[in-house]
Amino acid sequence: MDDSAPNPAPAAPGPGSIAALLAALEQLSRLRPDRVLRLRGGLPAGAEASPEPFELLIFRGFSSSTTHPTGFDPDQPALPETARIASAELLAGPLDPTSETVLAGPLPAEAFLEPEAWG
């Protein structure tokens, strides 16, 4: 048996995956540079522990975590597949931390897969 065969490429994200959801939302955010989408949810913290809260902002085609470190490769999703997204809010951008304007939400993140939802 030949063990030197190359490993197969990882499968592309499925339609219901976190990676596919983030990629679609990032693509839509490129069309609305005056909007920021904030995702909140939980990351698994261990077998017995409660999920660790996270916050992810999507702006102008990029995802950025405000609560956890992310990798340097922009082609990799900012959240693992085990993440659970609890809600999404559409905010007026660019963000002003002293005067945040919520335009829509909290709603399920999938609600923002339609361009009309971005206002």
Jmol script that loads the backbone (N, CA, C; Angstrom):
load data "model"
ATOM      1  N   MET A   1       0.838  -1.179   0.000  1.00  0.00           N
ATOM      2  CA  MET A   1       0.000   0.000   0.000  1.00  0.00           C
ATOM      3  C   MET A   1       0.878   1.235   0.000  1.00  0.00           C
ATOM      4  N   ASP A   2       0.558   2.223  -0.843  1.00  0.00           N
ATOM      5  CA  ASP A   2       1.365   3.429  -0.988  1.00  0.00           C
ATOM      6  C   ASP A   2       0.820   4.540  -0.101  1.00  0.00           C
ATOM      7  N   ASP A   3       1.583   4.879   0.954  1.00  0.00           N
ATOM      8  CA  ASP A   3       1.165   5.954   1.867  1.00  0.00           C
ATOM      9  C   ASP A   3       1.626   7.320   1.408  1.00  0.00           C
ATOM     10  N   SER A   4       2.295   7.398   0.264  1.00  0.00           N
ATOM     11  CA  SER A   4       2.813   8.688  -0.187  1.00  0.00           C
ATOM     12  C   SER A   4       1.818   9.454  -1.040  1.00  0.00           C
ATOM     13  N   ALA A   5       0.636   8.899  -1.259  1.00  0.00           N
ATOM     14  CA  ALA A   5      -0.377   9.598  -2.053  1.00  0.00           C
ATOM     15  C   ALA A   5      -0.789  10.880  -1.329  1.00  0.00           C
ATOM     16  N   PRO A   6      -0.996  11.955  -2.078  1.00  0.00           N
ATOM     17  CA  PRO A   6      -1.378  13.222  -1.430  1.00  0.00           C
ATOM     18  C   PRO A   6      -2.750  13.118  -0.779  1.00  0.00           C
ATOM     19  N   ASN A   7      -2.923  13.871   0.282  1.00  0.00           N
ATOM     20  CA  ASN A   7      -4.215  13.937   0.944  1.00  0.00           C
ATOM     21  C   ASN A   7      -5.195  14.672   0.052  1.00  0.00           C
ATOM     22  N   PRO A   8      -6.446  14.250   0.030  1.00  0.00           N
ATOM     23  CA  PRO A   8      -7.419  14.976  -0.799  1.00  0.00           C
ATOM     24  C   PRO A   8      -7.649  16.373  -0.246  1.00  0.00           C
ATOM     25  N   ALA A   9      -8.026  17.272  -1.137  1.00  0.00           N
ATOM     26  CA  ALA A   9      -8.322  18.651  -0.717  1.00  0.00           C
ATOM     27  C   ALA A   9      -9.533  18.642   0.189  1.00  0.00           C
ATOM     28  N   PRO A  10      -9.578  19.577   1.152  1.00  0.00           N
ATOM     29  CA  PRO A  10     -10.764  19.626   2.009  1.00  0.00           C
ATOM     30  C   PRO A  10     -12.002  19.938   1.182  1.00  0.00           C
ATOM     31  N   ALA A  11     -13.110  19.399   1.607  1.00  0.00           N
ATOM     32  CA  ALA A  11     -14.362  19.612   0.880  1.00  0.00           C
ATOM     33  C   ALA A  11     -14.776  21.076   0.974  1.00  0.00           C
ATOM     34  N   ALA A  12     -15.425  21.544  -0.073  1.00  0.00           N
ATOM     35  CA  ALA A  12     -15.945  22.913  -0.061  1.00  0.00           C
ATOM     36  C   ALA A  12     -17.056  22.995   0.980  1.00  0.00           C
ATOM     37  N   PRO A  13     -17.235  24.175   1.577  1.00  0.00           N
ATOM     38  CA  PRO A  13     -18.279  24.299   2.592  1.00  0.00           C
ATOM     39  C   PRO A  13     -19.647  23.967   2.007  1.00  0.00           C
ATOM     40  N   GLY A  14     -20.428  23.235   2.766  1.00  0.00           N
ATOM     41  CA  GLY A  14     -21.782  22.892   2.337  1.00  0.00           C
ATOM     42  C   GLY A  14     -22.704  24.085   2.458  1.00  0.00           C
ATOM     43  N   PRO A  15     -23.878  24.012   1.847  1.00  0.00           N
ATOM     44  CA  PRO A  15     -24.787  25.163   1.840  1.00  0.00           C
ATOM     45  C   PRO A  15     -25.263  25.575   3.227  1.00  0.00           C
ATOM     46  N   GLY A  16     -25.301  24.668   4.183  1.00  0.00           N
ATOM     47  CA  GLY A  16     -25.760  25.011   5.527  1.00  0.00           C
ATOM     48  C   GLY A  16     -24.623  25.245   6.503  1.00  0.00           C
ATOM     49  N   SER A  17     -23.409  25.378   6.008  1.00  0.00           N
ATOM     50  CA  SER A  17     -22.261  25.502   6.897  1.00  0.00           C
ATOM     51  C   SER A  17     -22.042  26.942   7.359  1.00  0.00           C
ATOM     52  N   ILE A  18     -21.331  27.072   8.469  1.00  0.00           N
ATOM     53  CA  ILE A  18     -20.947  28.397   8.977  1.00  0.00           C
ATOM     54  C   ILE A  18     -20.100  29.118   7.930  1.00  0.00           C
ATOM     55  N   ALA A  19     -19.162  28.395   7.312  1.00  0.00           N
ATOM     56  CA  ALA A  19     -18.291  29.013   6.309  1.00  0.00           C
ATOM     57  C   ALA A  19     -19.100  29.576   5.140  1.00  0.00           C
ATOM     58  N   ALA A  20     -20.085  28.818   4.665  1.00  0.00           N
ATOM     59  CA  ALA A  20     -20.907  29.287   3.548  1.00  0.00           C
ATOM     60  C   ALA A  20     -21.755  30.486   3.959  1.00  0.00           C
ATOM     61  N   LEU A  21     -22.298  30.458   5.165  1.00  0.00           N
ATOM     62  CA  LEU A  21     -23.097  31.580   5.657  1.00  0.00           C
ATOM     63  C   LEU A  21     -22.245  32.842   5.756  1.00  0.00           C
ATOM     64  N   LEU A  22     -21.062  32.729   6.365  1.00  0.00           N
ATOM     65  CA  LEU A  22     -20.186  33.898   6.492  1.00  0.00           C
ATOM     66  C   LEU A  22     -19.763  34.423   5.125  1.00  0.00           C
ATOM     67  N   ALA A  23     -19.427  33.530   4.200  1.00  0.00           N
ATOM     68  CA  ALA A  23     -19.016  33.963   2.857  1.00  0.00           C
ATOM     69  C   ALA A  23     -20.142  34.719   2.160  1.00  0.00           C
ATOM     70  N   ALA A  24     -21.367  34.237   2.277  1.00  0.00           N
ATOM     71  CA  ALA A  24     -22.511  34.911   1.645  1.00  0.00           C
ATOM     72  C   ALA A  24     -22.755  36.276   2.284  1.00  0.00           C
ATOM     73  N   LEU A  25     -22.683  36.351   3.605  1.00  0.00           N
ATOM     74  CA  LEU A  25     -22.894  37.634   4.288  1.00  0.00           C
ATOM     75  C   LEU A  25     -21.780  38.618   3.976  1.00  0.00           C
ATOM     76  N   GLU A  26     -20.545  38.129   3.897  1.00  0.00           N
ATOM     77  CA  GLU A  26     -19.420  39.004   3.529  1.00  0.00           C
ATOM     78  C   GLU A  26     -19.615  39.557   2.123  1.00  0.00           C
ATOM     79  N   GLN A  27     -20.053  38.705   1.198  1.00  0.00           N
ATOM     80  CA  GLN A  27     -20.294  39.143  -0.182  1.00  0.00           C
ATOM     81  C   GLN A  27     -21.361  40.242  -0.220  1.00  0.00           C
ATOM     82  N   LEU A  28     -22.449  40.044   0.497  1.00  0.00           N
ATOM     83  CA  LEU A  28     -23.508  41.062   0.530  1.00  0.00           C
ATOM     84  C   LEU A  28     -23.025  42.356   1.169  1.00  0.00           C
ATOM     85  N   SER A  29     -22.156  42.257   2.160  1.00  0.00           N
ATOM     86  CA  SER A  29     -21.670  43.465   2.836  1.00  0.00           C
ATOM     87  C   SER A  29     -20.815  44.327   1.912  1.00  0.00           C
ATOM     88  N   ARG A  30     -20.228  43.730   0.887  1.00  0.00           N
ATOM     89  CA  ARG A  30     -19.449  44.513  -0.086  1.00  0.00           C
ATOM     90  C   ARG A  30     -20.345  45.491  -0.843  1.00  0.00           C
ATOM     91  N   LEU A  31     -21.610  45.107  -0.994  1.00  0.00           N
ATOM     92  CA  LEU A  31     -22.557  45.943  -1.724  1.00  0.00           C
ATOM     93  C   LEU A  31     -23.094  47.091  -0.877  1.00  0.00           C
ATOM     94  N   ARG A  32     -22.931  47.008   0.431  1.00  0.00           N
ATOM     95  CA  ARG A  32     -23.444  48.031   1.353  1.00  0.00           C
ATOM     96  C   ARG A  32     -22.341  48.472   2.310  1.00  0.00           C
ATOM     97  N   PRO A  33     -21.404  49.297   1.835  1.00  0.00           N
ATOM     98  CA  PRO A  33     -20.301  49.735   2.704  1.00  0.00           C
ATOM     99  C   PRO A  33     -20.742  50.656   3.833  1.00  0.00           C
ATOM    100  N   ASP A  34     -22.018  51.035   3.847  1.00  0.00           N
ATOM    101  CA  ASP A  34     -22.548  51.876   4.919  1.00  0.00           C
ATOM    102  C   ASP A  34     -23.252  51.053   5.997  1.00  0.00           C
ATOM    103  N   ARG A  35     -23.079  49.726   5.954  1.00  0.00           N
ATOM    104  CA  ARG A  35     -23.731  48.830   6.913  1.00  0.00           C
ATOM    105  C   ARG A  35     -22.702  47.913   7.563  1.00  0.00           C
ATOM    106  N   VAL A  36     -22.970  47.546   8.818  1.00  0.00           N
ATOM    107  CA  VAL A  36     -22.167  46.576   9.566  1.00  0.00           C
ATOM    108  C   VAL A  36     -23.141  45.536  10.099  1.00  0.00           C
ATOM    109  N   LEU A  37     -22.813  44.279   9.919  1.00  0.00           N
ATOM    110  CA  LEU A  37     -23.636  43.207  10.468  1.00  0.00           C
ATOM    111  C   LEU A  37     -22.913  42.619  11.676  1.00  0.00           C
ATOM    112  N   ARG A  38     -23.596  42.611  12.804  1.00  0.00           N
ATOM    113  CA  ARG A  38     -23.007  42.067  14.031  1.00  0.00           C
ATOM    114  C   ARG A  38     -23.667  40.722  14.328  1.00  0.00           C
ATOM    115  N   LEU A  39     -22.853  39.675  14.436  1.00  0.00           N
ATOM    116  CA  LEU A  39     -23.325  38.349  14.788  1.00  0.00           C
ATOM    117  C   LEU A  39     -22.907  38.053  16.220  1.00  0.00           C
ATOM    118  N   ARG A  40     -23.823  37.463  16.974  1.00  0.00           N
ATOM    119  CA  ARG A  40     -23.518  37.052  18.345  1.00  0.00           C
ATOM    120  C   ARG A  40     -23.929  35.600  18.507  1.00  0.00           C
ATOM    121  N   GLY A  41     -23.190  34.900  19.360  1.00  0.00           N
ATOM    122  CA  GLY A  41     -23.512  33.501  19.594  1.00  0.00           C
ATOM    123  C   GLY A  41     -22.563  32.890  20.585  1.00  0.00           C
ATOM    124  N   GLY A  42     -22.325  31.579  20.421  1.00  0.00           N
ATOM    125  CA  GLY A  42     -21.476  30.862  21.352  1.00  0.00           C
ATOM    126  C   GLY A  42     -20.521  29.920  20.653  1.00  0.00           C
ATOM    127  N   LEU A  43     -19.339  29.794  21.236  1.00  0.00           N
ATOM    128  CA  LEU A  43     -18.333  28.847  20.779  1.00  0.00           C
ATOM    129  C   LEU A  43     -18.218  27.755  21.829  1.00  0.00           C
ATOM    130  N   PRO A  44     -18.101  26.496  21.397  1.00  0.00           N
ATOM    131  CA  PRO A  44     -17.983  25.429  22.387  1.00  0.00           C
ATOM    132  C   PRO A  44     -16.735  25.629  23.232  1.00  0.00           C
ATOM    133  N   ALA A  45     -16.887  25.465  24.545  1.00  0.00           N
ATOM    134  CA  ALA A  45     -15.768  25.689  25.464  1.00  0.00           C
ATOM    135  C   ALA A  45     -15.269  24.398  26.088  1.00  0.00           C
ATOM    136  N   GLY A  46     -15.894  23.297  25.804  1.00  0.00           N
ATOM    137  CA  GLY A  46     -15.504  22.026  26.388  1.00  0.00           C
ATOM    138  C   GLY A  46     -16.728  21.192  26.685  1.00  0.00           C
ATOM    139  N   ALA A  47     -16.509  19.958  27.066  1.00  0.00           N
ATOM    140  CA  ALA A  47     -17.604  19.019  27.273  1.00  0.00           C
ATOM    141  C   ALA A  47     -18.579  19.484  28.346  1.00  0.00           C
ATOM    142  N   GLU A  48     -18.091  19.999  29.444  1.00  0.00           N
ATOM    143  CA  GLU A  48     -18.943  20.368  30.571  1.00  0.00           C
ATOM    144  C   GLU A  48     -19.236  21.869  30.646  1.00  0.00           C
ATOM    145  N   ALA A  49     -18.448  22.665  29.955  1.00  0.00           N
ATOM    146  CA  ALA A  49     -18.540  24.117  30.091  1.00  0.00           C
ATOM    147  C   ALA A  49     -19.649  24.697  29.220  1.00  0.00           C
ATOM    148  N   SER A  50     -20.148  25.839  29.636  1.00  0.00           N
ATOM    149  CA  SER A  50     -21.120  26.587  28.841  1.00  0.00           C
ATOM    150  C   SER A  50     -20.414  27.169  27.619  1.00  0.00           C
ATOM    151  N   PRO A  51     -21.151  27.369  26.530  1.00  0.00           N
ATOM    152  CA  PRO A  51     -20.521  27.984  25.359  1.00  0.00           C
ATOM    153  C   PRO A  51     -19.938  29.354  25.707  1.00  0.00           C
ATOM    154  N   GLU A  52     -18.810  29.663  25.088  1.00  0.00           N
ATOM    155  CA  GLU A  52     -18.161  30.950  25.299  1.00  0.00           C
ATOM    156  C   GLU A  52     -18.767  31.966  24.323  1.00  0.00           C
ATOM    157  N   PRO A  53     -19.264  33.106  24.821  1.00  0.00           N
ATOM    158  CA  PRO A  53     -19.894  34.083  23.930  1.00  0.00           C
ATOM    159  C   PRO A  53     -18.895  34.660  22.921  1.00  0.00           C
ATOM    160  N   PHE A  54     -19.382  34.946  21.725  1.00  0.00           N
ATOM    161  CA  PHE A  54     -18.561  35.635  20.731  1.00  0.00           C
ATOM    162  C   PHE A  54     -19.367  36.745  20.079  1.00  0.00           C
ATOM    163  N   GLU A  55     -18.632  37.684  19.503  1.00  0.00           N
ATOM    164  CA  GLU A  55     -19.216  38.752  18.685  1.00  0.00           C
ATOM    165  C   GLU A  55     -18.356  38.872  17.443  1.00  0.00           C
ATOM    166  N   LEU A  56     -18.997  38.887  16.286  1.00  0.00           N
ATOM    167  CA  LEU A  56     -18.303  38.989  15.011  1.00  0.00           C
ATOM    168  C   LEU A  56     -18.933  40.119  14.219  1.00  0.00           C
ATOM    169  N   LEU A  57     -18.119  40.990  13.662  1.00  0.00           N
ATOM    170  CA  LEU A  57     -18.604  42.087  12.825  1.00  0.00           C
ATOM    171  C   LEU A  57     -18.251  41.793  11.375  1.00  0.00           C
ATOM    172  N   ILE A  58     -19.198  42.035  10.477  1.00  0.00           N
ATOM    173  CA  ILE A  58     -18.964  41.885   9.037  1.00  0.00           C
ATOM    174  C   ILE A  58     -19.142  43.262   8.417  1.00  0.00           C
ATOM    175  N   PHE A  59     -18.081  43.733   7.755  1.00  0.00           N
ATOM    176  CA  PHE A  59     -18.066  45.083   7.197  1.00  0.00           C
ATOM    177  C   PHE A  59     -17.220  45.089   5.937  1.00  0.00           C
ATOM    178  N   ARG A  60     -17.782  45.572   4.847  1.00  0.00           N
ATOM    179  CA  ARG A  60     -17.077  45.717   3.572  1.00  0.00           C
ATOM    180  C   ARG A  60     -16.395  44.433   3.100  1.00  0.00           C
ATOM    181  N   GLY A  61     -17.066  43.306   3.328  1.00  0.00           N
ATOM    182  CA  GLY A  61     -16.558  42.043   2.814  1.00  0.00           C
ATOM    183  C   GLY A  61     -15.649  41.267   3.740  1.00  0.00           C
ATOM    184  N   PHE A  62     -15.446  41.745   4.947  1.00  0.00           N
ATOM    185  CA  PHE A  62     -14.541  41.072   5.875  1.00  0.00           C
ATOM    186  C   PHE A  62     -15.227  40.828   7.211  1.00  0.00           C
ATOM    187  N   SER A  63     -14.853  39.721   7.844  1.00  0.00           N
ATOM    188  CA  SER A  63     -15.322  39.391   9.189  1.00  0.00           C
ATOM    189  C   SER A  63     -14.213  39.676  10.177  1.00  0.00           C
ATOM    190  N   SER A  64     -14.595  40.238  11.311  1.00  0.00           N
ATOM    191  CA  SER A  64     -13.622  40.537  12.352  1.00  0.00           C
ATOM    192  C   SER A  64     -14.248  40.229  13.710  1.00  0.00           C
ATOM    193  N   SER A  65     -13.553  39.439  14.505  1.00  0.00           N
ATOM    194  CA  SER A  65     -14.049  39.102  15.829  1.00  0.00           C
ATOM    195  C   SER A  65     -13.633  40.178  16.816  1.00  0.00           C
ATOM    196  N   THR A  66     -14.572  40.578  17.651  1.00  0.00           N
ATOM    197  CA  THR A  66     -14.256  41.545  18.705  1.00  0.00           C
ATOM    198  C   THR A  66     -13.973  40.835  20.024  1.00  0.00           C
ATOM    199  N   THR A  67     -14.157  39.515  20.055  1.00  0.00           N
ATOM    200  CA  THR A  67     -14.017  38.777  21.310  1.00  0.00           C
ATOM    201  C   THR A  67     -12.968  37.676  21.279  1.00  0.00           C
ATOM    202  N   HIS A  68     -12.553  37.230  20.096  1.00  0.00           N
ATOM    203  CA  HIS A  68     -11.624  36.110  19.987  1.00  0.00           C
ATOM    204  C   HIS A  68     -10.595  36.374  18.888  1.00  0.00           C
ATOM    205  N   PRO A  69      -9.410  35.818  19.037  1.00  0.00           N
ATOM    206  CA  PRO A  69      -8.431  35.946  17.952  1.00  0.00           C
ATOM    207  C   PRO A  69      -8.889  35.155  16.724  1.00  0.00           C
ATOM    208  N   THR A  70      -8.527  35.648  15.562  1.00  0.00           N
ATOM    209  CA  THR A  70      -8.826  34.947  14.312  1.00  0.00           C
ATOM    210  C   THR A  70      -7.531  34.745  13.554  1.00  0.00           C
ATOM    211  N   GLY A  71      -7.551  33.838  12.590  1.00  0.00           N
ATOM    212  CA  GLY A  71      -6.371  33.556  11.786  1.00  0.00           C
ATOM    213  C   GLY A  71      -6.027  34.705  10.851  1.00  0.00           C
ATOM    214  N   PHE A  72      -4.844  34.608  10.266  1.00  0.00           N
ATOM    215  CA  PHE A  72      -4.382  35.658   9.356  1.00  0.00           C
ATOM    216  C   PHE A  72      -4.845  35.438   7.923  1.00  0.00           C
ATOM    217  N   ASP A  73      -5.409  34.279   7.628  1.00  0.00           N
ATOM    218  CA  ASP A  73      -5.819  33.955   6.269  1.00  0.00           C
ATOM    219  C   ASP A  73      -7.263  34.413   6.045  1.00  0.00           C
ATOM    220  N   PRO A  74      -7.470  35.451   5.224  1.00  0.00           N
ATOM    221  CA  PRO A  74      -8.836  35.941   5.002  1.00  0.00           C
ATOM    222  C   PRO A  74      -9.718  34.947   4.245  1.00  0.00           C
ATOM    223  N   ASP A  75      -9.119  33.912   3.660  1.00  0.00           N
ATOM    224  CA  ASP A  75      -9.899  32.900   2.955  1.00  0.00           C
ATOM    225  C   ASP A  75     -10.461  31.841   3.900  1.00  0.00           C
ATOM    226  N   GLN A  76     -10.051  31.878   5.159  1.00  0.00           N
ATOM    227  CA  GLN A  76     -10.561  30.943   6.153  1.00  0.00           C
ATOM    228  C   GLN A  76     -11.688  31.615   6.941  1.00  0.00           C
ATOM    229  N   PRO A  77     -12.760  30.876   7.249  1.00  0.00           N
ATOM    230  CA  PRO A  77     -13.853  31.475   8.006  1.00  0.00           C
ATOM    231  C   PRO A  77     -13.391  31.942   9.383  1.00  0.00           C
ATOM    232  N   ALA A  78     -13.970  33.021   9.862  1.00  0.00           N
ATOM    233  CA  ALA A  78     -13.599  33.594  11.160  1.00  0.00           C
ATOM    234  C   ALA A  78     -14.215  32.818  12.318  1.00  0.00           C
ATOM    235  N   LEU A  79     -15.157  31.925  12.030  1.00  0.00           N
ATOM    236  CA  LEU A  79     -15.785  31.105  13.068  1.00  0.00           C
ATOM    237  C   LEU A  79     -15.631  29.636  12.708  1.00  0.00           C
ATOM    238  N   PRO A  80     -15.448  28.776  13.711  1.00  0.00           N
ATOM    239  CA  PRO A  80     -15.403  27.342  13.432  1.00  0.00           C
ATOM    240  C   PRO A  80     -16.803  26.813  13.136  1.00  0.00           C
ATOM    241  N   GLU A  81     -16.881  25.660  12.503  1.00  0.00           N
ATOM    242  CA  GLU A  81     -18.173  25.048  12.173  1.00  0.00           C
ATOM    243  C   GLU A  81     -18.987  24.711  13.422  1.00  0.00           C
ATOM    244  N   THR A  82     -18.333  24.614  14.556  1.00  0.00           N
ATOM    245  CA  THR A  82     -19.033  24.287  15.799  1.00  0.00           C
ATOM    246  C   THR A  82     -19.672  25.510  16.459  1.00  0.00           C
ATOM    247  N   ALA A  83     -19.435  26.689  15.896  1.00  0.00           N
ATOM    248  CA  ALA A  83     -20.034  27.916  16.453  1.00  0.00           C
ATOM    249  C   ALA A  83     -21.542  27.879  16.270  1.00  0.00           C
ATOM    250  N   ARG A  84     -22.237  28.499  17.182  1.00  0.00           N
ATOM    251  CA  ARG A  84     -23.688  28.629  17.107  1.00  0.00           C
ATOM    252  C   ARG A  84     -24.029  30.104  17.081  1.00  0.00           C
ATOM    253  N   ILE A  85     -24.592  30.568  15.974  1.00  0.00           N
ATOM    254  CA  ILE A  85     -24.958  31.972  15.835  1.00  0.00           C
ATOM    255  C   ILE A  85     -26.361  32.144  16.400  1.00  0.00           C
ATOM    256  N   ALA A  86     -26.491  32.976  17.413  1.00  0.00           N
ATOM    257  CA  ALA A  86     -27.775  33.179  18.082  1.00  0.00           C
ATOM    258  C   ALA A  86     -28.569  34.315  17.455  1.00  0.00           C
ATOM    259  N   SER A  87     -27.886  35.382  17.017  1.00  0.00           N
ATOM    260  CA  SER A  87     -28.609  36.531  16.479  1.00  0.00           C
ATOM    261  C   SER A  87     -27.703  37.387  15.617  1.00  0.00           C
ATOM    262  N   ALA A  88     -28.341  38.224  14.820  1.00  0.00           N
ATOM    263  CA  ALA A  88     -27.635  39.179  13.965  1.00  0.00           C
ATOM    264  C   ALA A  88     -28.350  40.518  14.049  1.00  0.00           C
ATOM    265  N   GLU A  89     -27.564  41.590  14.029  1.00  0.00           N
ATOM    266  CA  GLU A  89     -28.107  42.948  14.017  1.00  0.00           C
ATOM    267  C   GLU A  89     -27.439  43.728  12.892  1.00  0.00           C
ATOM    268  N   LEU A  90     -28.224  44.493  12.182  1.00  0.00           N
ATOM    269  CA  LEU A  90     -27.698  45.368  11.150  1.00  0.00           C
ATOM    270  C   LEU A  90     -27.515  46.753  11.747  1.00  0.00           C
ATOM    271  N   LEU A  91     -26.308  47.278  11.616  1.00  0.00           N
ATOM    272  CA  LEU A  91     -25.960  48.572  12.195  1.00  0.00           C
ATOM    273  C   LEU A  91     -25.578  49.554  11.105  1.00  0.00           C
ATOM    274  N   ALA A  92     -25.773  50.836  11.374  1.00  0.00           N
ATOM    275  CA  ALA A  92     -25.297  51.876  10.463  1.00  0.00           C
ATOM    276  C   ALA A  92     -23.782  51.922  10.580  1.00  0.00           C
ATOM    277  N   GLY A  93     -23.110  52.015   9.465  1.00  0.00           N
ATOM    278  CA  GLY A  93     -21.648  52.068   9.460  1.00  0.00           C
ATOM    279  C   GLY A  93     -21.184  53.376   8.878  1.00  0.00           C
ATOM    280  N   PRO A  94     -19.952  53.708   9.123  1.00  0.00           N
ATOM    281  CA  PRO A  94     -19.040  53.009  10.018  1.00  0.00           C
ATOM    282  C   PRO A  94     -19.493  53.153  11.465  1.00  0.00           C
ATOM    283  N   LEU A  95     -19.037  52.205  12.299  1.00  0.00           N
ATOM    284  CA  LEU A  95     -19.471  52.187  13.692  1.00  0.00           C
ATOM    285  C   LEU A  95     -18.930  53.369  14.471  1.00  0.00           C
ATOM    286  N   ASP A  96     -19.769  53.889  15.329  1.00  0.00           N
ATOM    287  CA  ASP A  96     -19.387  54.912  16.297  1.00  0.00           C
ATOM    288  C   ASP A  96     -19.735  54.339  17.663  1.00  0.00           C
ATOM    289  N   PRO A  97     -18.738  53.904  18.446  1.00  0.00           N
ATOM    290  CA  PRO A  97     -19.036  53.250  19.711  1.00  0.00           C
ATOM    291  C   PRO A  97     -19.810  54.124  20.696  1.00  0.00           C
ATOM    292  N   THR A  98     -19.775  55.431  20.534  1.00  0.00           N
ATOM    293  CA  THR A  98     -20.500  56.308  21.450  1.00  0.00           C
ATOM    294  C   THR A  98     -21.953  56.508  21.031  1.00  0.00           C
ATOM    295  N   SER A  99     -22.275  56.168  19.774  1.00  0.00           N
ATOM    296  CA  SER A  99     -23.636  56.373  19.284  1.00  0.00           C
ATOM    297  C   SER A  99     -23.949  55.324  18.226  1.00  0.00           C
ATOM    298  N   GLU A 100     -24.251  54.117  18.677  1.00  0.00           N
ATOM    299  CA  GLU A 100     -24.525  53.002  17.782  1.00  0.00           C
ATOM    300  C   GLU A 100     -25.969  53.068  17.278  1.00  0.00           C
ATOM    301  N   THR A 101     -26.153  52.889  15.977  1.00  0.00           N
ATOM    302  CA  THR A 101     -27.494  52.912  15.393  1.00  0.00           C
ATOM    303  C   THR A 101     -27.842  51.525  14.870  1.00  0.00           C
ATOM    304  N   VAL A 102     -28.794  50.867  15.545  1.00  0.00           N
ATOM    305  CA  VAL A 102     -29.271  49.547  15.119  1.00  0.00           C
ATOM    306  C   VAL A 102     -30.393  49.769  14.116  1.00  0.00           C
ATOM    307  N   LEU A 103     -30.219  49.244  12.898  1.00  0.00           N
ATOM    308  CA  LEU A 103     -31.208  49.412  11.833  1.00  0.00           C
ATOM    309  C   LEU A 103     -32.191  48.250  11.762  1.00  0.00           C
ATOM    310  N   ALA A 104     -31.740  47.045  12.158  1.00  0.00           N
ATOM    311  CA  ALA A 104     -32.602  45.862  12.128  1.00  0.00           C
ATOM    312  C   ALA A 104     -32.058  44.810  13.078  1.00  0.00           C
ATOM    313  N   GLY A 105     -32.971  44.070  13.679  1.00  0.00           N
ATOM    314  CA  GLY A 105     -32.573  42.953  14.529  1.00  0.00           C
ATOM    315  C   GLY A 105     -32.765  43.277  15.987  1.00  0.00           C
ATOM    316  N   PRO A 106     -32.485  42.301  16.806  1.00  0.00           N
ATOM    317  CA  PRO A 106     -31.848  41.026  16.457  1.00  0.00           C
ATOM    318  C   PRO A 106     -32.794  40.081  15.711  1.00  0.00           C
ATOM    319  N   LEU A 107     -32.208  39.414  14.720  1.00  0.00           N
ATOM    320  CA  LEU A 107     -32.894  38.439  13.876  1.00  0.00           C
ATOM    321  C   LEU A 107     -31.954  37.256  13.653  1.00  0.00           C
ATOM    322  N   PRO A 108     -32.465  36.144  13.116  1.00  0.00           N
ATOM    323  CA  PRO A 108     -31.556  35.067  12.717  1.00  0.00           C
ATOM    324  C   PRO A 108     -30.610  35.579  11.625  1.00  0.00           C
ATOM    325  N   ALA A 109     -29.387  35.130  11.618  1.00  0.00           N
ATOM    326  CA  ALA A 109     -28.406  35.580  10.626  1.00  0.00           C
ATOM    327  C   ALA A 109     -28.885  35.327   9.201  1.00  0.00           C
ATOM    328  N   GLU A 110     -29.615  34.238   8.999  1.00  0.00           N
ATOM    329  CA  GLU A 110     -30.097  33.898   7.657  1.00  0.00           C
ATOM    330  C   GLU A 110     -31.046  34.953   7.095  1.00  0.00           C
ATOM    331  N   ALA A 111     -31.649  35.754   7.951  1.00  0.00           N
ATOM    332  CA  ALA A 111     -32.536  36.817   7.486  1.00  0.00           C
ATOM    333  C   ALA A 111     -31.783  37.844   6.651  1.00  0.00           C
ATOM    334  N   PHE A 112     -30.470  37.923   6.836  1.00  0.00           N
ATOM    335  CA  PHE A 112     -29.672  38.912   6.112  1.00  0.00           C
ATOM    336  C   PHE A 112     -29.020  38.341   4.857  1.00  0.00           C
ATOM    337  N   LEU A 113     -29.469  37.168   4.432  1.00  0.00           N
ATOM    338  CA  LEU A 113     -28.983  36.596   3.177  1.00  0.00           C
ATOM    339  C   LEU A 113     -29.684  37.218   1.976  1.00  0.00           C
ATOM    340  N   GLU A 114     -30.738  37.971   2.201  1.00  0.00           N
ATOM    341  CA  GLU A 114     -31.439  38.678   1.139  1.00  0.00           C
ATOM    342  C   GLU A 114     -30.917  40.120   1.070  1.00  0.00           C
ATOM    343  N   PRO A 115     -30.518  40.582  -0.106  1.00  0.00           N
ATOM    344  CA  PRO A 115     -29.989  41.945  -0.233  1.00  0.00           C
ATOM    345  C   PRO A 115     -30.945  43.014   0.313  1.00  0.00           C
ATOM    346  N   GLU A 116     -32.264  42.792   0.177  1.00  0.00           N
ATOM    347  CA  GLU A 116     -33.237  43.778   0.652  1.00  0.00           C
ATOM    348  C   GLU A 116     -33.157  43.971   2.157  1.00  0.00           C
ATOM    349  N   ALA A 117     -32.710  42.965   2.890  1.00  0.00           N
ATOM    350  CA  ALA A 117     -32.632  43.056   4.346  1.00  0.00           C
ATOM    351  C   ALA A 117     -31.569  44.041   4.810  1.00  0.00           C
ATOM    352  N   TRP A 118     -30.648  44.385   3.908  1.00  0.00           N
ATOM    353  CA  TRP A 118     -29.563  45.315   4.258  1.00  0.00           C
ATOM    354  C   TRP A 118     -30.015  46.770   4.126  1.00  0.00           C
ATOM    355  N   GLY A 119     -31.263  46.982   3.740  1.00  0.00           N
ATOM    356  CA  GLY A 119     -31.859  48.314   3.696  1.00  0.00           C
ATOM    357  C   GLY A 119     -31.407  49.129   2.574  1.00  0.00           C
TER     358      GLY A 119
END
end "model"
wireframe off; spacefill off
backbone 0.3
color backbone group
